[in-house]
């Protein structure tokens, strides 16, 4: 692993990319921006995992294998079953290592917006309403985000064994800097 900061210029030859971050850190948004800028297809892992009524899809692992077999892709680095499959084909990772207050405030806004707009997420699923937001359950995205906020603290140690570039962005300013350098001028 080669660890870089926001000054790193991602080479054009890099076409298999993951974005790492806790719930609410902006993984999907950054994936979409990179995909649009670089002409790489973004596959949202949540869309492969969640079937109707939030049930896990039986083909999830097979679909992840199909995804990473392609030459060009960008996706979020999540789901325990998917990570080992994804990392083996990854060329570069962008690690959104944002402060808890930043990621959680983004999660709150996103959850509220999705619920208010009745936005379809994946396979007919929609954000559950406020009645679930104050429960201690893995079905509550806010509870999930809070209880898993520290799960990626040692990402650099986990990725050390892989021959990939890792761009670590620690706050919104660094994310903006990196995007300006790598996406806005592409």
Secondary structure, 3 states (H helix, E strand, C coil): CEEECCCCCCCCCCCEEEEEECCCCCHHHHHHHHHHHHCCCECCHHHHHECHHHCECCCHHHHHHHHHHCCCEEEECCCHHHHHHHHCCCCEEEEECCCHHHHHHHHHHHHHHHHHCCCECCCCCECCCHHHHCCCCCCCHHHHHHHCCCCCCCHHHHHCCCCCEEEEECCHHHHHHHHHHHCCCC
